[in-house]
Every structure is written in structure tokens, then in C-alpha cells.
Amino acid sequence: MAQVLEFKLPDLGEGLTEAEIVRWLVQVGDVVAVDQPVVEVETAKAMVEVPCPYGGVVTARFGEEGAELPVGAPLLTVAVGEGAEGHRPAADPGTDGGAARAGEQPGAGERRSEGSGNVLVGYGTSEAPARRRRVRPQGRASGATAGSGTAGAGPSGAGVPGRANGRVRAAEPVDGPVPVISPLVRRLARENDLDLRELTGSGPDGLILRADVEYALRAAAAQGGRAVREASAHPDGTVREQALAATAGAAATGSAGSTGSAVPPGDVRIPLKGVRGAVADKLARSRREIPDATCWVDADATELMRARAAMNAASGPKISLVALLARICTAALARFPELNSTVDTQAREIVRFDHVHLGFAAQTDRGLVVPVVRDAHARDAEALTSEFARLTEAARAGRLTPGELTGGTFTLNNYGVFGVDGSTPIVNHPEAAMLGVGRIVPKPWVHEGELAVRQVVQLSLTFDHRVCDGGTAGGFLRYVADCVEQPAVLLRTL
């Protein structure tokens, strides 16, 4: 007897609460194996292929491509066990139909399906979990139909519960908990004074998604705008007052906020979500919380470029410039550990790290990302070159894992690749410092008492002034510049 198991969007780690479905890798009716990737999702940090912990036949999918689902929301259902090959979806998994048996506990004599173990954070299937039957709220439309295999969770409004003819349909006030999982959705509603109890969610079992809240705010803003136009067209003061009152009511629900105003013809709105949204939040938090300062110095990089050319002329793998700069950074941090730290604001303590997890800024088609080289202090130039190349390729392909994008203790930013000389970088919160490197170009320079054309680079250090004073920051930057000008200085640390 086949048993239908529900696979929910797992916790992808690092505090992520939701993900966007980019591409389904299976169809309803497909046979899947344990740990086979079934969907590709995009989080605020990376693209991730999510493996299914069950082996069997896919009976339903929840969510269309482009829809955002919170952690814990159903992804798909799988028929497992004997007879699974012939199992096809016949009823909604949450109704009293045949598929509802997925919510019943198997008998003591039934053999549970063999699972994969802890594939991702938050789920593991060493044995199939006992499940309770879900009770569907009365009058609420289903978020997915097994016969169709998809759920209408998109923001378009067509065929979406809670929306009709492009308008938000208010639900009856709900007693008990509001059907919303994501804390981001709750915060968005709270900041815009929107009562979630007045909405009907478009997610499974009426779950309220971020798209539902944003749609409600846009609709309220549009209604407010129409009220203003109607008021201006009417000479009747009473009608004008009524229209303005409607506008005030729309503003009270948050429609007058940043998410609400109508878009004039020709203007474009770009959602701050995914990688771009995560970067925006982190940069804003850095500026808000970190009292940063920047110092910079010009350095003669001629000898560093010659040393690299000599290394690459010898046999063996080629050494990249960023790897040499990284090696200089780790040596400088060993001398000035104050900059390899973070501030614990709750405990009012500075935490100095005994390792260097070196982040480096990488520009991709999906936006700016900062992959992290683990234990950079323990790697030589050759190993650093290899790891930089691997992470850069993964970043451009969108294959970086959340673990490869987090946990950095210091960041190296080579903005010289964009053809610029200098910058004042924003510290990568919660780190304490970032070294910026401009382009290396021929410039007039006084060398050994004579004017000469040398390869000059500008180095800048942005640092959290709470972890050290200017003397420490200047000492760090001066040591980096000395190593750039005389690479033999590094021999002291080898």
C-alpha cells in the first residue's frame, strides 16, 4: 500500500526564512529517488538545488516558478512504498480524499520508507515521521490541487485566493492564529499598519505570503490615488471631503508608504529581493550600526608585479594577484588582530578571531556577492589562487552555498578591476574592516631619489572605529603597503 508523504521547504540555514522557486526539476507523476534534486530555489544568499528525502512518485507540487514560499511550507508530495509506481494524484492532499491518508500514522506493522538522513538543516528521514491529519479551515480555498500539480501563489491576482478581478478580497476576521509563517511577512504588515486578519492568503491552506501583503498595499495605494483624482474633479466640497477621507484611510493601511505609490509611465520598479535585497539590507545595517572610518595610501606595486611574474615564469600553477594580496592581508592581520574581529553589541564586547575567513567581493549577473575563503591564514599563494578561482566560478554560475557566503572575518575588495583608483568601501557587517585595492597603473613616482614611471596602486582601509583607533588602522595599512612595495617583507612571516 503506497503512503503519500509531504515534503516541506527545509530550513536552508543561516537564518533564511523563505525562498523563491526558480525551476522545478520534476513533474507530477515522475519517479524520484532518495536525495534526488527536485527543485531549484533562490534564497537571499544563493541558488540551491533542494533534494527530496523520499523516494517514490511525485503526486503534487506546491508553488509555481517565481513564487516565494516560507520555510515549512509544502513543496511536494510523494507516494512511497508498495504500489507507488501506479499511484497518481486523485485528490487534494489536505482534503478527506485518498491523499489525506498521508496525514495518518502508519500502523505498527507497516514498513516505513527508508530515507536519506539529514540532507539539509531542519529535516532528515532516517525514518518517515509520524504525521497528524491537517484540518483545512472552512471557506478557504486550497493552495494546490493534486490534479493540476501546481499552486497559484504568484502575485498576478488571476485565480489566486483572496484576489478577484485584480482586487484584494477581504476575508472574514479570523479567530486564533493568523496563517502566516514568515517573520518578514509579519514585519512588512506591521510596518505598514496592515491587519493580516483581513487578508486571505494565496499559499497552501490559505497561508499568507509576502506577495499577498505587497499586493494588498499596492491595491490600497491605487484606490487612494483614484480617490484624490475624483476629489479634484468634483466641485462639491462634501464629495471632496469624502474622497480625502478615503485617501487617509488608504494611508492608514500603509498604502502611502514606500511600497504603495503608483508608477508613472516610463518609470520602472525593481524589487529588492533575492541577492540584491540581501545586499541592500546588509549595507544599510552596516551604515546604521558601524561607526566606520577610512584611511588610504598610494603604494609602488612595481616589485610585487615583478615577483608575481617571476613566480609564474617558474614551473607550477600560475599565481593570481588577488592571492598575493590575500597573503599580504593574512600576514597583516597576524600583526594587527584588532581588525580581524567583530563587536558583540549585546554583551558590549569585542570578539577577536583566532582564524581568518577571508571574504572577497565578486560581481555577478545576480548582483554583488562575497564568497569566503575558509582558513585563509593557513593557505599559501598557490592554494589561495585555486580557492579564489573555484569560488569565483561558483559565484558566476550561481552555485555558491549559503555556507560559502557567510562566516567571513575580514574582506578584500579589489575594485581596481572596474578601472577605478579609489573608493571608501562599506564594512561587510558584522566584520570590523575591509581592505580596498584600486587599479595598478603606470604613474610618475620618486624611486631611489629619481623621478620614474612606476606601477602605482591606491590602498584603502575602512574599519570599525570601535575595535581600534587610527594608529592601529594606519599601522595595518602601512604594513600592507610595505609588503606591496617590498614583497621580501613577507619573508619575516614565512
C-alpha positions in Angstrom: 0.0 0.0 0.0 1.5 3.3 -1.1 1.9 6.0 1.5 1.8 9.7 0.5 4.4 11.8 2.3 4.6 15.6 2.3 8.0 17.2 1.8 8.2 20.8 3.1 10.7 23.5 2.2 13.5 22.8 4.6 15.5 25.3 6.7 18.3 26.2 4.3 20.5 27.6 7.1 21.9 30.9 8.2 18.5 32.3 9.4 16.9 32.2 5.9 13.1 32.2 6.2 11.9 31.9 2.6 13.0 31.0 -0.9 11.8 31.7 -4.4 11.1 28.8 -6.7 13.3 29.2 -9.8 12.8 26.0 -11.6 11.1 22.7 -11.0 13.2 19.7 -11.8 10.4 17.1 -11.7 6.9 16.8 -12.9 3.8 15.3 -11.3 3.9 11.6 -12.0 7.7 11.4 -12.1 9.6 8.8 -10.2 12.2 10.3 -7.8 15.0 8.7 -5.9 16.1 9.5 -2.3 18.2 12.7 -2.3 17.4 13.5 -5.9 17.1 17.3 -6.5 13.5 18.2 -7.2 13.5 22.0 -7.3 15.9 24.8 -7.7 15.3 27.8 -5.3 16.9 31.1 -4.8 17.4 32.4 -1.3 18.8 35.8 -0.2 22.2 34.2 -0.4 22.5 31.7 -3.1 20.8 29.4 -5.7 20.2 26.0 -4.1 19.0 22.6 -5.5 16.8 21.1 -2.9 17.0 17.2 -2.7 13.9 15.2 -1.8 14.4 12.9 1.2 11.8 10.4 -0.1 11.9 8.0 -3.0 8.7 7.4 -4.9 6.2 9.0 -7.3 5.5 12.8 -7.2 1.8 13.3 -6.7 1.6 17.1 -6.3 3.8 20.2 -6.5 3.1 23.3 -4.4 4.0 26.7 -5.9 4.7 27.9 -9.4 8.1 29.1 -10.7 8.6 32.6 -9.4 6.6 32.1 -6.3 8.1 32.7 -2.8 7.5 30.1 -0.2 8.3 30.3 3.5 10.4 27.7 5.3 8.0 24.9 6.4 5.5 25.4 3.5 4.8 22.2 1.5 6.9 21.8 -1.6 5.6 18.5 -3.0 4.0 15.2 -2.0 5.5 11.8 -2.9 3.8 8.4 -2.9 6.2 5.8 -1.4 6.1 2.1 -0.7 4.5 -0.7 -2.5 2.2 0.4 -5.3 3.8 3.8 -5.6 4.6 3.2 -9.3 0.9 3.1 -10.1 -0.1 5.9 -7.8 -1.4 9.1 -9.4 -2.8 12.1 -7.7 -6.6 11.9 -7.3 -7.5 14.4 -4.6 -6.1 17.4 -2.8 -3.6 16.2 -0.1 -5.3 18.3 2.5 -8.9 17.1 1.9 -10.6 14.0 3.1 -9.9 12.2 -0.1 -7.5 9.3 -0.7 -4.4 11.5 -0.5 -5.3 12.6 3.0 -4.1 9.3 4.3 -0.7 10.9 4.1 -1.6 12.6 7.4 -2.3 9.4 9.2 0.2 7.5 11.1 1.1 4.1 9.6 0.2 1.0 11.5 2.7 -0.7 13.7 3.2 -3.4 11.3 3.7 -1.2 8.2 7.3 -0.7 7.0 8.3 2.9 6.9 10.1 4.2 3.8 13.9 4.3 4.0 15.2 7.9 3.9 18.3 9.9 3.4 19.3 11.3 6.7 20.0 15.0 7.4 20.4 16.3 3.8 19.6 20.0 4.8 19.1 21.8 8.0 15.8 21.0 9.6 14.8 17.7 8.1 16.0 14.2 8.0 14.4 10.9 7.0 16.1 8.1 8.7 12.5 7.1 9.2 9.3 8.6 7.9 7.9 10.9 10.6 4.5 10.3 12.1 2.1 12.9 10.8 -1.2 14.3 12.0 -4.1 15.0 9.8 -4.3 18.6 8.8 -7.7 20.3 9.3 -8.4 22.7 6.5 -10.1 26.0 7.6 -13.7 26.3 6.4 -14.3 28.5 3.4 -10.7 28.7 2.5 -9.5 27.8 -1.0 -6.8 25.2 -1.4 -3.3 26.5 -2.2 -2.7 23.5 -4.5 -4.7 20.9 -6.4 -3.1 17.5 -6.9 -4.8 17.1 -10.2 -3.1 20.2 -11.6 0.1 19.7 -9.6 0.7 23.4 -9.0 -0.4 26.1 -6.6 -1.3 29.6 -7.7 0.9 31.6 -5.4 2.0 34.3 -7.8 1.3 37.9 -7.4 -0.7 38.4 -10.7 -4.1 38.1 -9.0 -5.6 35.8 -11.6 -7.0 32.7 -10.0 -5.4 33.5 -6.6 -7.4 33.1 -3.4 -8.0 36.4 -1.8 -8.0 38.3 -5.1 -10.7 38.8 -7.6 -10.6 40.8 -10.8 -7.4 42.4 -9.8 -8.7 43.5 -6.4 -7.9 42.3 -2.9 -10.8 40.3 -1.5 -11.0 40.9 2.3 -11.5 37.7 4.3 -13.8 37.4 7.3 -12.0 38.2 10.5 -10.1 35.1 11.6 -10.2 33.9 15.2 -7.0 32.3 16.5 -3.5 32.4 14.9 -3.1 34.2 11.6 -2.0 31.7 8.9 1.5 33.2 8.3 4.9 31.6 8.9 7.5 34.1 7.7 8.5 36.8 10.2 9.4 39.0 7.2 5.7 39.0 6.2 4.6 39.9 9.7 7.2 42.7 9.8 6.1 44.1 6.4 2.5 44.2 7.5 3.3 45.7 10.9 5.4 48.5 9.4 2.6 49.4 7.1 -0.2 49.1 9.7 -1.9 46.3 7.7 -4.1 43.9 9.6 -3.2 40.4 8.4 -6.6 39.1 9.6 -8.2 41.0 6.8 -6.3 39.1 4.1 -6.9 35.7 2.5 -3.5 34.1 1.7 -2.7 32.6 -1.7 -0.4 29.9 -0.2 -1.3 26.3 0.8 -4.1 26.2 3.3 -4.6 30.0 2.9 -1.1 30.7 4.1 -0.4 34.5 3.8 2.7 35.1 1.6 4.8 38.3 1.2 3.3 38.7 -2.3 -0.2 38.9 -0.7 0.8 41.7 1.6 2.6 43.6 -1.2 -0.4 43.2 -3.5 -2.7 44.5 -0.7 -0.6 47.6 -0.2 -0.4 48.3 -3.9 -4.2 47.9 -4.3 -4.8 50.2 -1.4 -2.5 52.8 -2.8 -4.2 52.6 -6.2 -7.6 53.1 -4.6 -6.2 56.1 -2.6 -4.8 57.7 -5.8 -8.2 57.3 -7.5 -9.9 59.0 -4.5 -7.6 62.0 -4.9 -8.3 62.3 -8.6 -12.1 62.0 -8.0 -11.8 64.7 -5.3 -10.0 67.2 -7.6 -12.6 66.7 -10.3 -15.6 67.4 -8.0 -16.5 71.0 -7.1 -18.8 69.6 -4.3 -16.9 70.1 -1.1 -18.7 67.2 0.6 -17.6 64.8 -2.0 -14.1 66.2 -1.9 -14.0 65.6 1.9 -15.2 62.0 1.4 -12.6 61.3 -1.2 -9.9 62.8 1.0 -11.1 60.6 3.9 -10.8 57.6 1.6 -7.2 58.6 0.9 -6.5 59.0 4.6 -7.9 55.5 5.2 -5.7 54.0 2.5 -2.7 55.7 4.0 -3.6 54.3 7.4 -3.2 50.8 6.0 0.3 51.6 4.8 -0.5 52.4 1.2 1.2 55.8 1.5 4.4 54.1 2.4 7.4 53.2 0.1 5.6 50.2 -1.3 2.5 52.0 -2.3 2.6 54.8 -4.9 1.6 54.2 -8.5 4.3 54.0 -11.1 4.2 56.9 -13.6 4.5 55.8 -17.3 8.1 55.1 -18.2 9.3 54.6 -14.7 10.5 51.1 -13.6 10.3 49.5 -10.2 12.8 46.8 -9.4 12.0 44.6 -6.4 14.7 44.5 -3.7 14.7 40.8 -3.2 17.0 37.8 -3.5 20.7 38.6 -3.6 20.1 42.3 -4.3 17.7 42.6 -1.4 20.1 40.9 1.0 22.9 43.1 -0.1 20.8 46.2 0.4 19.8 45.1 3.9 23.3 44.3 4.9 24.8 47.6 3.6 22.1 49.6 5.2 22.6 47.8 8.5 26.4 48.4 8.3 25.9 52.1 7.8 23.4 52.2 10.6 25.3 50.3 13.2 29.1 50.6 12.5 30.9 53.9 13.1 33.4 53.4 10.3 36.4 55.5 9.1 38.6 55.2 6.1 42.3 55.8 5.5 44.3 55.3 2.3 47.7 55.4 0.9 49.4 55.1 -2.5 51.9 52.3 -2.9 54.5 51.4 -5.6 53.5 47.9 -6.7 56.2 47.5 -9.3 58.2 45.0 -7.2 55.1 43.0 -6.4 54.2 42.7 -10.1 57.8 41.6 -10.8 57.7 39.0 -8.1 54.4 37.6 -9.5 55.9 37.5 -13.0 58.9 35.6 -11.6 56.6 33.1 -9.8 54.6 32.4 -13.0 57.7 32.1 -15.1 58.7 29.1 -13.0 57.0 25.7 -13.3 53.8 25.1 -11.5 50.3 26.6 -11.3 50.0 30.4 -12.0 49.6 32.7 -9.0 46.9 35.3 -9.2 47.4 38.9 -8.0 44.4 38.6 -5.6 46.0 35.6 -4.0 49.2 37.6 -3.3 47.1 40.4 -1.8 45.3 37.9 0.3 48.5 36.5 1.6 49.6 40.0 2.5 46.3 40.6 4.3 46.6 37.5 6.4 50.2 38.5 7.4 49.0 42.0 8.3 46.1 40.6 10.4 48.5 38.4 12.3 50.3 41.6 13.4 47.1 43.7 13.9 44.5 41.2 15.2 42.2 44.0 16.3 41.0 44.2 12.7 40.1 40.5 12.5 37.2 40.9 14.9 33.6 41.8 15.4 31.6 43.7 18.0 29.1 41.9 20.2 26.7 44.7 20.9 24.5 42.7 23.3 27.5 41.8 25.5 29.3 45.1 24.7 32.4 43.1 23.9 34.9 42.9 21.0 35.4 39.4 19.8 38.8 38.7 18.2 39.0 35.6 15.9 41.9 33.1 16.0 41.3 32.3 12.3 41.0 34.4 9.1 38.0 33.5 7.0 38.7 35.9 4.1 35.8 37.3 2.1 36.3 38.8 -1.3 33.8 40.9 -3.3 32.7 39.3 -6.6 30.4 41.0 -9.1 28.0 38.5 -10.8 24.9 38.8 -13.0 22.8 38.2 -9.9 24.5 41.1 -8.0 27.4 41.6 -5.6 28.3 38.5 -3.6 31.1 37.9 -1.1 32.4 34.3 -1.1 34.5 33.3 1.8 37.9 31.5 1.7 38.0 29.4 4.9 41.2 29.5 7.0 43.0 31.8 4.5 45.8 32.3 7.1 46.7 28.6 6.7 46.9 28.7 2.8 49.9 29.6 0.6 49.6 31.6 -2.5 49.1 28.6 -4.7 46.2 27.2 -2.6 44.7 30.7 -2.3 44.8 31.0 -6.1 43.0 27.7 -6.5 40.3 28.5 -4.0 39.7 32.0 -5.4 39.2 30.5 -8.8 36.8 27.8 -7.6 34.6 30.3 -5.6 34.6 32.8 -8.4 33.4 30.3 -10.9 30.7 29.0 -8.5 29.6 32.6 -7.9 29.1 33.4 -11.6 27.2 30.1 -12.1 25.0 30.8 -9.0 26.1 27.6 -7.3 27.5 29.1 -4.1 26.1 27.5 -1.0 24.9 29.7 2.0 27.9 28.3 3.9 30.3 29.7 1.3 28.8 33.1 1.5 28.8 33.6 5.3 31.2 33.5 8.3 33.8 35.9 6.9 36.0 37.8 9.4 37.7 40.2 7.0 37.0 41.3 3.4 39.3 42.0 0.5 37.7 44.2 -2.2 39.6 44.5 -5.5 37.6 47.3 -7.2 40.5 48.0 -9.4 39.0 45.5 -11.9 36.4 48.2 -12.7 39.1 50.6 -13.7 38.9 52.9 -10.7 41.6 54.1 -8.4 40.0 54.5 -5.1 36.9 54.0 -3.0 35.5 54.2 0.5 34.1 50.7 1.0 31.3 49.9 3.4 32.3 47.4 6.0 30.8 43.9 5.4 28.7 43.7 8.6 29.3 42.1 11.1 33.1 42.3 10.3 35.3 45.1 11.5 37.3 46.0 8.4 37.7 45.8 4.7 40.8 46.4 2.5 40.1 48.0 -0.9 42.5 47.8 -3.8 42.4 50.1 -6.8 43.8 49.6 -10.3 47.5 49.3 -10.8 48.6 51.8 -13.4 51.9 53.5 -14.5 52.4 56.8 -12.8 55.2 59.2 -12.1 56.9 58.2 -8.9 60.0 59.2 -7.0 62.1 56.0 -6.8 65.5 56.0 -5.1 65.7 59.8 -5.4 64.8 59.9 -9.1 61.6 60.6 -10.9 60.5 57.4 -12.7 57.4 55.7 -14.1 56.3 53.0 -11.6 53.2 50.7 -11.2 51.2 52.6 -8.6 48.1 51.4 -6.6 45.9 53.1 -4.1 45.0 51.0 -1.0 42.2 52.0 1.3 41.1 50.6 4.7 37.6 51.1 6.1 37.4 50.0 9.7 35.0 49.9 12.6 36.4 52.6 14.9 35.1 50.7 18.0 37.6 48.0 17.6 40.7 50.2 17.3 42.0 53.7 16.9 43.6 55.3 13.9 47.1 54.3 14.9 46.3 50.6 14.7 44.4 51.1 11.4 47.3 53.2 10.0 49.8 50.6 11.1 47.9 47.8 9.4 47.6 49.8 6.1 51.3 50.8 6.2 52.4 47.2 6.7 50.2 46.2 3.7 51.8 49.0 1.6 55.3 47.9 2.7 54.6 44.4 1.6 53.3 45.6 -1.8 56.4 47.8 -2.3 58.8 45.2 -1.0 57.4 41.6 -1.1 60.5 40.4 0.7 59.0 41.8 3.9 56.6 38.8 3.8 59.6 36.5 4.3 59.5 37.5 8.0 56.2 35.7 8.4 57.0 32.6 6.5 
